[in-house]
Amino acid sequence: MKLVGIELYKLRRKHLFSMVMIFLLVEISWAFVVTARSVSGNSVYAGWEALIAMLSSMNGLFFPVLTAVCVSRICDMEHKGNTRKLLLAMSVKQNRLYAAKYASAAIVMFTAAVLQALAAAAFGITSAFERSVPLFLLFRFLTATIITNMIVAALQQWISMAVKNQAFALTFGMIGGFIGVVADLLPHNVRKVFIWSYYTGLSPVTQFYTGNHVIFSIRDTGSMVPVMTVLIIAGIVIYFAGSFHVSRQEL
């Protein structure tokens, strides 16, 4: 916990949290405007379902990029001043440093996901959606977002710690954002290979078109549990593989 506190303290002049707020503001404003127009212009739209589906789709674009930027800023501090060597000289184990940086990124992305869910609830209330806030549906949406964020963060940290040039990690994040946007257009067997596709793939709400109308359907909770379990295991494997690789790099 001490190392995590130090990592967060290092970020005090990086303006990381301000950047996260700007990202979120742009994303949720876009999603809220589109949802408001869709619901008001088409009575077939279901308010909460449309909002969650829209946010899930937007997350596929914004969150891979945001995660890449956050992880890169957290990891770049050690590359710029070669402080990893200094920390090793102070008997700080590489795997502990790796864990502290991942925990810092996890805290930032967890906070972003929670703020987004709270903003969605506030928007639905102020927009006077017909039904009250569907807490369980929002909880499922939040859980899916957090799980996907944590796996993407594990992958991004592996790259950011292993490669000094952070342009590579940021480019990788932008590619992930592109895949997250187009994932639903890919064949199912192809889509499930890409981690970024699960922003929509784990969403509790799915949508499909019938004629000129969009129909929203709520996914069965039981069918998503095995997928989430596999993803969590994959995330753990990615994290420990990255930690093992980075810990054994020559400095």
C-alpha positions in Angstrom: 0.0 0.0 0.0 2.9 2.3 0.7 4.2 2.0 -2.9 0.7 2.6 -4.2 0.5 5.8 -2.2 3.9 6.9 -3.6 2.8 6.2 -7.1 -0.4 8.2 -6.7 1.7 11.0 -5.0 4.0 11.1 -8.1 0.9 11.9 -10.2 0.1 15.1 -8.3 1.7 17.3 -11.0 0.8 15.1 -14.0 -2.8 16.4 -14.2 -3.9 12.9 -14.8 -7.2 13.2 -13.0 -8.0 16.4 -14.8 -7.4 14.6 -18.1 -9.6 11.7 -17.0 -12.4 14.1 -16.2 -12.1 15.8 -19.6 -12.2 12.4 -21.4 -15.3 11.5 -19.4 -17.0 14.8 -20.0 -16.5 14.5 -23.7 -17.7 10.9 -23.8 -20.8 11.2 -21.6 -21.8 14.5 -23.2 -21.7 12.9 -26.6 -23.6 9.8 -25.4 -26.2 11.8 -23.5 -27.0 14.1 -26.5 -27.3 11.1 -28.9 -29.5 9.2 -26.4 -31.7 12.2 -25.7 -32.3 12.8 -29.4 -33.0 9.1 -30.0 -35.5 8.7 -27.2 -37.4 11.9 -27.9 -37.6 11.2 -31.6 -38.6 7.6 -31.5 -41.0 6.2 -28.9 -39.8 2.7 -29.5 -36.6 3.5 -27.7 -36.3 2.4 -24.1 -34.6 5.1 -22.1 -32.3 3.3 -19.8 -31.5 0.5 -22.2 -30.7 3.0 -25.0 -28.4 5.0 -22.6 -26.5 1.9 -21.4 -26.1 0.6 -24.9 -24.8 3.9 -26.1 -22.3 4.3 -23.2 -21.1 0.7 -23.8 -20.5 1.5 -27.4 -18.7 4.8 -26.6 -16.6 3.0 -24.0 -15.2 0.8 -26.8 -13.7 4.0 -28.3 -12.8 6.1 -25.4 -11.7 3.8 -22.6 -8.9 1.9 -24.5 -7.4 5.3 -25.3 -7.9 6.7 -21.8 -6.4 3.5 -20.3 -3.4 3.7 -22.6 -2.8 7.3 -21.7 -3.2 6.7 -17.9 -1.0 3.7 -17.8 1.6 5.4 -20.0 1.8 8.4 -17.7 2.2 6.2 -14.7 4.9 4.0 -16.2 6.8 6.7 -18.1 8.1 8.2 -14.9 10.4 5.2 -14.4 11.7 5.3 -18.0 12.6 9.0 -18.2 14.9 9.1 -15.2 16.0 5.5 -15.2 14.5 5.4 -11.7 14.0 1.6 -12.0 17.7 1.1 -11.4 17.6 3.5 -8.4 14.7 1.6 -6.9 16.5 -1.7 -7.5 19.5 -0.3 -5.6 17.1 0.6 -2.8 16.0 -3.1 -2.6 12.5 -2.4 -4.1 11.5 -5.6 -6.0 10.5 -5.2 -9.6 7.3 -7.2 -9.1 6.2 -5.0 -6.2 6.8 -1.9 -8.3 4.9 -3.5 -11.2 2.0 -4.3 -8.8 2.0 -0.7 -7.4 1.7 0.8 -10.8 -1.1 -1.6 -11.8 -3.0 -0.8 -8.6 -2.6 2.9 -9.3 -3.9 2.5 -12.8 -6.7 0.3 -11.5 -7.8 3.0 -9.0 -7.9 5.7 -11.7 -9.9 3.6 -14.1 -12.2 2.3 -11.4 -12.9 5.9 -10.4 -13.6 6.8 -14.0 -16.1 3.9 -14.4 -17.9 4.7 -11.2 -18.2 8.4 -12.1 -19.6 7.4 -15.5 -22.2 5.1 -13.9 -23.2 7.9 -11.5 -23.5 10.4 -14.4 -25.7 7.9 -16.3 -28.0 7.6 -13.3 -28.2 11.4 -12.9 -28.9 11.8 -16.6 -31.7 9.3 -16.5 -33.3 10.9 -13.5 -33.1 14.4 -14.9 -34.4 13.2 -18.3 -37.5 11.8 -16.5 -37.2 8.3 -18.0 -40.4 6.4 -17.4 -38.9 3.8 -15.1 -36.9 4.5 -11.9 -33.2 3.9 -11.9 -32.5 0.2 -12.7 -29.8 -0.3 -10.1 -29.1 -3.9 -11.0 -28.8 -3.1 -14.7 -26.4 -0.2 -13.9 -24.4 -2.5 -11.6 -24.0 -5.0 -14.4 -22.9 -2.3 -16.7 -20.4 -1.0 -14.2 -19.0 -4.5 -13.5 -18.6 -5.2 -17.2 -16.8 -1.9 -17.7 -14.4 -2.4 -14.7 -13.5 -6.0 -15.7 -12.7 -4.9 -19.3 -10.8 -1.9 -18.0 -8.6 -4.0 -15.7 -7.7 -6.5 -18.5 -6.9 -3.7 -20.9 -4.8 -1.9 -18.2 -2.9 -5.2 -17.6 -2.1 -5.4 -21.3 -1.2 -1.7 -21.6 1.1 -1.9 -18.6 3.0 -4.8 -20.0 3.7 -2.8 -23.1 4.4 0.5 -21.3 6.9 -1.1 -18.9 8.6 -3.3 -21.4 9.0 -0.6 -24.2 10.6 2.7 -23.3 9.1 4.6 -26.2 5.6 5.3 -25.0 4.4 6.3 -28.5 4.2 2.6 -29.1 1.9 2.0 -26.1 -0.3 4.9 -27.0 -0.6 3.8 -30.6 -1.5 0.3 -29.4 -4.2 1.9 -27.2 -5.6 3.9 -30.2 -5.7 0.7 -32.3 -7.6 -0.9 -29.4 -10.1 2.0 -29.5 -10.6 1.4 -33.2 -11.2 -2.3 -32.6 -13.6 -1.5 -29.8 -15.7 0.7 -32.1 -15.9 -1.8 -35.0 -15.9 -5.0 -32.9 -19.7 -5.6 -33.3 -19.2 -5.6 -37.1 -16.7 -8.5 -36.9 -17.6 -12.2 -37.0 -18.3 -13.6 -33.5 -15.3 -16.0 -33.5 -13.0 -13.1 -34.5 -14.6 -10.5 -32.2 -14.1 -12.6 -29.0 -10.3 -12.7 -29.5 -10.0 -9.0 -28.9 -10.1 -7.7 -25.4 -11.5 -4.3 -26.4 -14.6 -5.9 -27.9 -15.9 -6.7 -24.4 -16.9 -3.2 -23.6 -20.0 -4.0 -25.7 -19.6 -7.8 -25.5 -20.2 -7.8 -21.7 -22.8 -5.0 -21.8 -26.0 -6.1 -20.2 -27.9 -4.5 -23.1 -27.6 -5.5 -26.7 -29.3 -3.9 -29.7 -30.4 -5.1 -33.1 -32.2 -3.6 -36.0 -35.7 -4.5 -37.3 -36.6 -2.4 -40.3 -36.2 1.2 -39.4 -36.3 0.6 -35.6 -33.6 -0.4 -33.1 -34.7 -3.0 -30.6 -32.9 -3.3 -27.2 -32.6 -6.6 -25.4 -31.3 -7.3 -21.9 -28.8 -10.2 -21.8 -29.4 -13.0 -19.3 -27.1 -12.6 -16.3 -26.3 -16.3 -16.1 -25.0 -16.5 -19.7 -22.5 -13.7 -19.0 -20.9 -15.2 -15.9 -18.8 -17.9 -17.7 -17.5 -15.2 -20.1 -16.6 -12.9 -17.2 -14.9 -15.8 -15.5 -12.7 -16.6 -18.5 -11.9 -12.9 -19.0 -10.8 -12.5 -15.3 -8.6 -15.5 -15.7 -7.1 -14.1 -18.9 -6.5 -10.8 -17.2 -4.6 -12.5 -14.3 -2.5 -14.4 -16.8 -1.7 -11.2 -18.8 -0.8 -9.4 -15.6 1.6 -12.1 -14.2 3.1 -12.7 -17.7 3.8 -9.0 -17.9 5.2 -8.8 -14.4 7.4 -11.9 -15.0 8.7 -10.5 -18.3 9.4 -6.9 -17.1 11.0 -8.2 -13.8 13.6 -10.1 -15.8 14.5 -7.4 -18.3 18.0 -6.1 -18.3 18.2 -2.4 -17.2 
